Amino acid sequence: MILLVIALTANVMMAQKKDRTDAFMYNKNGQYEKAMASIDKCVNHEQFLGMKPNDQSQAWLYRAAIYQNVIQSGDEALMAKAPNALEVVYESLMNCMKNPDFLEDNKQEIYQRVGSVMTTYYTKGADDYNAGKFAEAAPMFKKAYDIAKSLGSADANEMLNLAATSALRAEDYNTALGYFTEVKNNGTETADLYRHLAACYNGLGNAEQAMAMINAGLEKDPSDANLILEKVNAYLKEGKGAEAVQDLTKLLELDPENAQLLFVLGTIYGDDGSSVSPWIGQGKTAVEEVLGKPKTTDVTETEFGKGEWWNYDGDKAVHFQNDKVDIVKNVKESPKSNIDSQQAKLYDPEKALKYYQDAIAIKPDYYDAIYNIGVLYTGMANKYIEQANEITGFSKKEQDQYNSLIEQGNELLRTGLPYLKQAYDAQPSDDVKNVLRSIYVKLNMMEEVKALENK
């Protein structure tokens, strides 16, 4: 019985070697479909692991060669029968390299084939990336990196960085974070790396860790403009205008001719906070005091982490972040007490105007800055008009006060009007047209209203 078992095992081994040999011959003769069938039959047999290590490695090398020839054949019908051919080549070569003795004896062929696979993965990744297929590009670059790393290539970390960047652009933040962290652990600590790590954490809703990465990057390079801008954006998201101004000022020192930075400073100082709902920053007690208990609640993920929606009848809803209101939908009621807006404290129309004018001096056709000057004057004018409308008495003193406020408002409207007209002429839009129409009506410029309607 023992002799029978030995005989059967020997026959199986001989059959596997025959499959391997058949695969070699089919491949040599260009019969790639038959070669694939024979070599796969060999390596997938349950007795394959019983073969000698070098025989196993030879089979893996044949398999890599066969599937590589399938890829290079350009035969679409054949390639359709082996859609994962590149992965098969990669897997087979990695199995070859597990045998040090075989690798030493065949290193020229193995390394040449491995290098070809790496180049193919890299090229495929680059093609996908350039086509905007970032999710597909990431694993291609990662496999190129794995191969480059196994070969000790100096370019390996750059390939991993490309994989990480692709994953980030695909908004696969967990994968990107893992890749960028490995890039860092491999010895790269550039400002760009920390900026990308911050972007990953922001994508995962961890604003605190994102800021930590930005600060760590600025420790490496305090003058890096991109990192400072990331910090500014983070501050603006959190409504921290004062902190944003400090960093924008640093950026201006580095780039004093940057019209965009001047424009952003103008928008910060030109925002009086009136567009911010008085509910923002209120606590749950204050909301419940006016709106009552919610009908339903939902815990959700936001860009700043977990939050909670309080839902009321209709579409009315309030969102809390860290137990403070940060989003309001269709709430017409007002809170019983207002919270001072930091943005309102920063409001300085003179500074805003100066920054906008400086931006236009650098870039004369800067549409947004031109339009915002018009909006700035309109906002200031409306404050006078609103004060005038609060006067309800009919005494001479009150009427004089009313007329004075209206005239001051109208003068500001007249000052801002040329900027709005310039913006409309540069980029006609219904929004700007409606603003112009309302100002013409307030200033009793009816001929201009008619002319505007005909445009």
C-alpha positions as CSV (number, residue, x, y, z in Angstrom):
1,M,0.0,0.0,0.0
2,I,2.8,2.4,0.9
3,L,4.5,1.6,-2.5
4,L,1.2,2.4,-4.2
5,V,0.9,5.8,-2.5
6,I,4.5,6.6,-3.4
7,A,3.8,5.6,-7.0
8,L,0.7,7.7,-7.3
9,T,2.5,10.8,-5.8
10,A,5.3,10.4,-8.3
11,N,2.9,10.2,-11.1
12,V,1.1,13.4,-10.0
13,M,4.5,15.1,-9.8
14,M,5.3,13.9,-13.3
15,A,2.0,15.2,-14.5
16,Q,2.6,18.6,-13.0
17,K,6.0,18.8,-14.6
18,K,4.4,17.8,-17.9
19,D,1.9,20.7,-17.5
20,R,4.7,23.0,-16.8
21,T,6.7,21.8,-19.9
22,D,3.6,22.0,-22.1
23,A,3.0,25.5,-20.9
24,F,6.6,26.4,-21.9
25,M,6.3,24.9,-25.3
26,Y,2.9,26.5,-26.0
27,N,4.3,29.8,-24.9
28,K,7.3,29.4,-27.2
29,N,5.1,28.6,-30.1
30,G,2.8,31.6,-29.4
31,Q,-0.1,29.5,-28.3
32,Y,-0.8,31.7,-25.3
33,E,-4.3,30.5,-24.5
34,K,-3.2,26.9,-24.2
35,A,-0.1,28.0,-22.3
36,M,-2.2,29.9,-19.8
37,A,-4.4,26.8,-19.3
38,S,-1.4,24.5,-18.8
39,I,0.5,26.7,-16.4
40,D,-2.6,27.5,-14.3
41,K,-3.4,23.8,-14.1
42,C,0.1,23.3,-12.8
43,V,0.3,26.0,-10.1
44,N,-3.3,25.5,-8.9
45,H,-3.0,21.7,-8.4
46,E,-3.3,20.6,-4.8
47,Q,0.1,18.8,-5.0
48,F,1.9,21.8,-6.4
49,L,3.4,22.6,-3.0
50,G,4.9,19.2,-2.9
51,M,7.2,20.0,-5.8
52,K,10.8,21.0,-5.2
53,P,11.2,24.7,-4.4
54,N,13.2,25.4,-7.6
55,D,10.5,23.5,-9.7
56,Q,7.8,25.7,-8.1
57,S,9.8,28.8,-8.8
58,Q,10.4,27.8,-12.4
59,A,6.6,27.3,-12.8
60,W,6.0,30.8,-11.4
61,L,8.5,32.3,-13.8
62,Y,6.9,30.5,-16.8
63,R,3.5,31.8,-15.6
64,A,4.8,35.4,-15.4
65,A,6.4,35.1,-18.9
66,I,3.2,33.7,-20.4
67,Y,0.9,36.3,-19.1
68,Q,3.3,39.0,-19.9
69,N,3.3,37.8,-23.5
70,V,-0.5,37.9,-23.4
71,I,-0.4,41.6,-22.4
72,Q,2.2,42.4,-25.1
73,S,0.3,40.5,-27.8
74,G,-2.2,43.3,-28.3
75,D,-4.8,40.6,-29.0
76,E,-8.0,42.0,-27.5
77,A,-9.9,38.7,-27.6
78,L,-7.1,37.0,-25.9
79,M,-6.6,39.7,-23.3
80,A,-10.4,39.5,-22.6
81,K,-9.8,36.0,-21.4
82,A,-7.2,37.2,-19.0
83,P,-8.4,40.6,-17.6
84,N,-6.2,40.3,-14.6
85,A,-3.1,39.4,-16.6
86,L,-0.9,42.1,-15.0
87,E,-1.8,41.1,-11.5
88,V,-1.0,37.5,-12.4
89,V,2.4,38.5,-13.7
90,Y,3.0,40.5,-10.5
91,E,1.9,37.7,-8.2
92,S,4.0,35.1,-10.1
93,L,7.2,37.2,-10.0
94,M,6.7,37.9,-6.3
95,N,6.4,34.2,-5.7
96,C,9.6,33.6,-7.7
97,M,11.5,36.1,-5.5
98,K,10.6,34.2,-2.3
99,N,13.2,31.6,-3.3
100,P,16.7,33.2,-2.8
101,D,18.6,30.5,-4.6
102,F,16.4,30.6,-7.7
103,L,16.4,34.4,-7.6
104,E,20.2,34.4,-7.6
105,D,20.4,32.0,-10.5
106,N,17.8,33.9,-12.6
107,K,18.0,37.4,-11.3
108,Q,18.6,39.1,-14.7
109,E,15.4,37.7,-16.2
110,I,13.4,38.1,-13.0
111,Y,14.5,41.7,-12.4
112,Q,13.9,42.6,-16.0
113,R,10.4,41.3,-15.9
114,V,9.7,42.9,-12.5
115,G,10.9,46.2,-13.8
116,S,8.7,45.9,-16.9
117,V,5.7,45.2,-14.6
118,M,6.5,48.2,-12.4
119,T,6.7,50.4,-15.5
120,T,3.4,49.1,-16.8
121,Y,1.7,49.8,-13.4
122,Y,3.2,53.3,-13.3
123,T,2.2,54.1,-16.8
124,K,-1.4,52.8,-16.2
125,G,-1.5,54.9,-13.1
126,A,-0.3,58.0,-14.9
127,D,-2.8,57.5,-17.7
128,D,-5.7,57.1,-15.3
129,Y,-4.6,60.1,-13.3
130,N,-4.3,62.3,-16.4
131,A,-7.8,61.1,-17.4
132,G,-9.2,62.1,-14.0
133,K,-9.7,58.5,-12.9
134,F,-8.1,59.0,-9.6
135,A,-9.7,56.0,-7.8
136,E,-8.2,53.7,-10.5
137,A,-4.8,55.4,-10.5
138,A,-4.2,55.0,-6.8
139,P,-3.8,51.2,-6.7
140,M,-1.7,51.2,-9.9
141,F,0.8,53.6,-8.3
142,K,0.7,51.6,-5.1
143,K,1.7,48.4,-6.9
144,A,4.5,50.2,-8.7
145,Y,5.7,51.4,-5.3
146,D,5.6,47.9,-3.8
147,I,7.7,46.7,-6.7
148,A,10.1,49.6,-6.6
149,K,10.5,49.2,-2.8
150,S,11.3,45.5,-3.2
151,L,14.0,46.5,-5.7
152,G,15.4,49.2,-3.5
153,S,14.6,51.9,-6.0
154,A,15.3,55.5,-5.0
155,D,12.0,56.5,-6.8
156,A,9.8,54.2,-4.6
157,N,8.6,56.9,-2.2
158,E,7.7,59.2,-5.1
159,M,5.5,56.5,-6.5
160,L,3.8,56.1,-3.1
161,N,3.3,59.8,-2.9
162,L,1.5,59.6,-6.3
163,A,-0.7,56.8,-5.0
164,A,-1.6,58.9,-2.0
165,T,-2.3,62.0,-4.0
166,S,-4.5,60.0,-6.3
167,A,-6.5,58.6,-3.4
168,L,-6.8,62.1,-1.9
169,R,-8.2,63.4,-5.2
170,A,-10.6,60.5,-5.3
171,E,-11.7,61.5,-1.8
172,D,-10.7,58.2,-0.4
173,Y,-9.4,59.9,2.7
174,N,-8.6,56.8,4.8
175,T,-6.5,55.2,2.0
176,A,-4.8,58.5,1.3
177,L,-4.0,59.0,5.0
178,G,-2.4,55.6,5.2
179,Y,-0.3,56.2,2.1
180,F,0.9,59.7,3.1
181,T,1.7,58.4,6.6
182,E,3.9,55.7,5.1
183,V,5.5,58.4,2.9
184,K,6.3,60.3,6.1
185,N,7.6,57.2,7.8
186,N,9.9,56.5,4.9
187,G,11.7,59.7,5.7
188,T,9.9,62.5,3.7
189,E,8.7,65.5,5.7
190,T,8.0,68.3,3.3
191,A,5.6,71.1,3.7
192,D,3.5,69.6,0.9
193,L,3.3,66.3,2.7
194,Y,1.9,68.0,5.9
195,R,-0.6,70.0,3.7
196,H,-1.8,66.7,2.2
197,L,-2.1,65.1,5.6
198,A,-4.1,68.0,6.8
199,A,-6.4,67.6,3.7
200,C,-6.9,63.9,4.7
201,Y,-7.9,64.8,8.2
202,N,-10.2,67.5,7.0
203,G,-11.8,65.0,4.7
204,L,-12.3,62.7,7.6
205,G,-13.9,65.4,9.7
206,N,-11.0,65.8,12.1
207,A,-10.4,69.5,12.1
208,E,-8.2,69.4,15.2
209,Q,-5.8,66.9,13.8
210,A,-5.8,68.8,10.4
211,M,-4.7,72.0,12.2
212,A,-2.0,70.0,14.0
213,M,-0.6,68.8,10.7
214,I,-0.6,72.4,9.3
215,N,1.2,73.6,12.4
216,A,3.7,70.8,12.1
217,G,4.4,71.7,8.5
218,L,4.8,75.4,9.4
219,E,7.4,74.3,12.0
220,K,9.4,72.8,9.1
221,D,8.9,75.8,6.8
222,P,7.2,78.9,8.5
223,S,7.1,80.8,5.2
224,D,5.3,78.1,3.1
225,A,2.5,80.0,1.4
226,N,0.3,76.9,0.7
227,L,0.3,75.9,4.3
228,I,-0.5,79.4,5.5
229,L,-3.4,79.5,3.1
230,E,-4.6,76.1,4.4
231,K,-4.5,77.5,7.9
232,V,-6.4,80.6,6.7
233,N,-9.1,78.4,5.1
234,A,-9.4,76.4,8.3
235,Y,-9.9,79.5,10.3
236,L,-12.5,80.9,7.9
237,K,-14.4,77.6,8.1
238,E,-14.6,78.0,11.8
239,G,-15.5,81.6,11.6
240,K,-12.2,82.7,13.1
241,G,-11.7,85.8,11.0
242,A,-9.2,87.5,13.3
243,E,-6.9,84.5,13.2
244,A,-7.3,84.4,9.4
245,V,-6.3,88.0,9.1
246,Q,-3.1,87.4,11.0
247,D,-2.0,84.6,8.6
248,L,-3.2,86.5,5.5
249,T,-1.0,89.4,6.6
250,K,2.0,87.0,6.7
251,L,1.1,85.8,3.2
252,L,1.0,89.4,2.0
253,E,4.5,90.0,3.4
254,L,5.7,87.0,1.3
255,D,3.7,88.0,-1.8
256,P,2.7,91.7,-1.7
257,E,1.5,91.8,-5.3
258,N,-1.1,89.0,-4.7
259,A,-4.4,90.6,-5.6
260,Q,-6.4,87.5,-4.4
261,L,-5.0,87.8,-0.9
262,L,-6.0,91.5,-0.8
263,F,-9.4,90.5,-2.0
264,V,-9.9,87.9,0.7
265,L,-8.9,90.5,3.4
266,G,-11.4,92.8,1.9
267,T,-14.2,90.2,2.1
268,I,-13.3,89.6,5.8
269,Y,-13.4,93.3,6.8
270,G,-16.4,93.9,4.5
271,D,-18.6,91.3,6.1
272,D,-20.7,92.9,8.9
273,G,-22.0,89.5,10.1
274,S,-25.6,90.3,9.2
275,S,-25.7,87.3,6.9
276,V,-25.0,85.0,9.8
277,S,-28.1,83.6,11.5
278,P,-28.5,84.8,15.1
279,W,-29.0,81.1,16.0
280,I,-25.4,80.3,15.2
281,G,-23.5,79.5,18.4
282,Q,-26.7,79.0,20.5
283,G,-26.9,76.0,22.7
284,K,-29.6,73.3,22.9
285,T,-31.4,74.9,25.8
286,A,-31.8,78.2,23.9
287,V,-33.2,76.3,20.9
288,E,-35.6,74.2,22.9
289,E,-36.8,77.3,24.7
290,V,-38.1,78.8,21.5
291,L,-38.7,75.9,19.1
292,G,-39.6,73.2,21.7
293,K,-38.4,69.6,21.6
294,P,-37.6,68.2,18.1
295,K,-39.9,65.7,16.4
296,T,-36.9,63.6,15.4
297,T,-33.1,63.7,15.8
298,D,-30.4,62.3,13.5
299,V,-26.7,61.9,14.2
300,T,-24.7,62.7,11.1
301,E,-21.1,63.1,9.9
302,T,-20.0,66.6,8.9
303,E,-16.7,68.0,7.8
304,F,-16.0,68.8,11.4
305,G,-17.0,65.4,12.9
306,K,-20.2,64.0,14.3
307,G,-23.1,66.3,14.6
308,E,-26.8,66.2,15.5
309,W,-29.9,67.3,13.6
310,W,-33.0,68.4,15.4
311,N,-35.9,68.1,13.0
312,Y,-39.2,69.9,13.3
313,D,-42.4,70.1,11.3
314,G,-41.9,70.7,7.6
315,D,-38.4,71.4,6.5
316,K,-37.4,73.3,9.7
317,A,-34.2,71.9,11.2
318,V,-31.3,72.9,13.4
319,H,-27.9,71.3,13.4
320,F,-25.6,71.1,16.4
321,Q,-21.8,70.7,16.4
322,N,-20.2,70.3,19.8
323,D,-23.7,71.2,21.3
324,K,-23.7,74.5,19.5
325,V,-25.8,75.5,16.5
326,D,-23.8,75.7,13.3
327,I,-26.5,75.1,10.6
328,V,-30.1,76.4,10.4
329,K,-32.8,75.5,7.9
330,N,-36.1,77.4,7.5
331,V,-36.2,78.8,11.1
332,K,-38.0,82.1,11.1
333,E,-38.2,82.5,14.8
334,S,-35.5,84.4,16.6
335,P,-33.6,83.3,19.7
336,K,-34.3,85.1,23.0
337,S,-30.7,86.4,23.2
338,N,-28.2,87.1,20.5
339,I,-24.6,85.9,20.7
340,D,-22.0,88.5,19.6
341,S,-20.6,87.6,16.2
342,Q,-16.8,87.7,15.9
343,Q,-17.3,88.7,12.3
344,A,-19.3,91.7,13.2
345,K,-16.4,92.8,15.5
346,L,-14.1,92.7,12.5
347,Y,-16.3,94.7,10.3
348,D,-14.4,97.7,9.0
349,P,-15.6,99.1,5.7
350,E,-12.7,101.5,5.3
351,K,-10.2,98.7,5.5
352,A,-12.3,96.6,3.2
353,L,-12.4,99.4,0.6
354,K,-8.7,99.9,0.8
355,Y,-8.0,96.2,0.3
356,Y,-10.4,96.0,-2.7
357,Q,-8.8,99.1,-4.2
358,D,-5.3,97.7,-3.7
359,A,-6.4,94.5,-5.4
360,I,-7.8,96.4,-8.4
361,A,-4.6,98.5,-8.6
362,I,-2.7,95.2,-9.2
363,K,-5.4,93.7,-11.4
364,P,-7.6,96.4,-13.0
365,D,-10.2,94.0,-14.4
366,Y,-10.6,92.1,-11.1
367,Y,-14.4,91.6,-11.4
368,D,-15.0,90.3,-7.9
369,A,-13.2,93.2,-6.2
370,I,-15.0,95.7,-8.4
371,Y,-18.4,94.1,-7.7
372,N,-17.7,93.9,-3.9
373,I,-16.9,97.6,-3.7
374,G,-20.4,98.3,-5.1
375,V,-21.9,95.8,-2.6
376,L,-19.9,97.3,0.2
377,Y,-21.3,100.8,-0.4
378,T,-24.8,99.3,-0.9
379,G,-24.5,97.6,2.5
380,M,-23.4,100.8,4.2
381,A,-26.3,102.7,2.5
382,N,-28.9,100.2,3.7
383,K,-27.8,100.7,7.3
384,Y,-28.7,104.4,7.0
385,I,-32.0,103.6,5.2
386,E,-32.9,101.0,7.9
387,Q,-32.3,103.6,10.6
388,A,-34.5,106.1,8.8
389,N,-37.3,103.5,8.5
390,E,-37.2,103.0,12.3
391,I,-38.4,106.7,12.7
392,T,-42.1,106.7,13.2
393,G,-42.8,110.2,14.4
394,F,-43.9,113.2,12.4
395,S,-42.3,116.1,14.2
396,K,-40.0,118.4,12.3
397,K,-37.0,117.1,14.2
398,E,-37.8,113.5,13.4
399,Q,-38.5,114.3,9.7
400,D,-35.2,116.2,9.4
401,Q,-33.4,113.2,11.0
402,Y,-35.3,110.9,8.5
403,N,-34.3,113.0,5.5
404,S,-30.7,113.3,6.6
405,L,-30.4,109.5,7.0
406,I,-32.0,108.8,3.7
407,E,-29.7,111.3,1.9
408,Q,-26.6,109.8,3.6
409,G,-27.8,106.4,2.4
410,N,-28.5,107.7,-1.1
411,E,-25.1,109.3,-1.3
412,L,-23.5,106.0,-0.6
413,L,-25.6,104.3,-3.2
414,R,-24.5,106.9,-5.8
415,T,-20.9,106.3,-4.8
416,G,-21.2,102.5,-5.2
417,L,-23.3,102.6,-8.4
418,P,-20.4,103.0,-10.9
419,Y,-18.7,99.9,-9.6
420,L,-21.9,97.8,-10.0
421,K,-22.4,99.2,-13.5
422,Q,-18.8,98.3,-14.3
423,A,-19.3,94.8,-13.0
424,Y,-22.5,94.4,-15.0
425,D,-20.9,95.6,-18.2
426,A,-18.0,93.2,-17.7
427,Q,-20.1,90.2,-16.8
428,P,-23.9,90.7,-17.3
429,S,-26.0,88.6,-14.9
430,D,-29.6,88.7,-13.6
431,D,-28.3,89.1,-10.0
432,V,-26.3,92.2,-10.7
433,K,-29.1,93.5,-12.9
434,N,-31.6,93.2,-10.0
435,V,-29.3,95.1,-7.7
436,L,-28.9,97.9,-10.2
437,R,-32.6,98.1,-10.8
438,S,-33.3,98.4,-7.0
439,I,-30.7,101.2,-6.7
440,Y,-32.1,103.1,-9.7
441,V,-35.6,102.9,-8.2
442,K,-34.4,104.1,-4.8
443,L,-32.6,107.0,-6.5
444,N,-35.6,107.7,-8.7
445,M,-33.5,107.1,-11.8
446,M,-36.3,105.8,-14.0
447,E,-34.7,106.5,-17.3
448,E,-31.8,104.2,-16.2
449,V,-34.4,101.6,-15.2
450,K,-35.8,101.6,-18.7
451,A,-32.4,101.5,-20.3
452,L,-31.5,98.6,-18.1
453,E,-34.6,96.6,-19.1
454,N,-33.7,97.0,-22.7
455,K,-30.2,95.4,-22.2
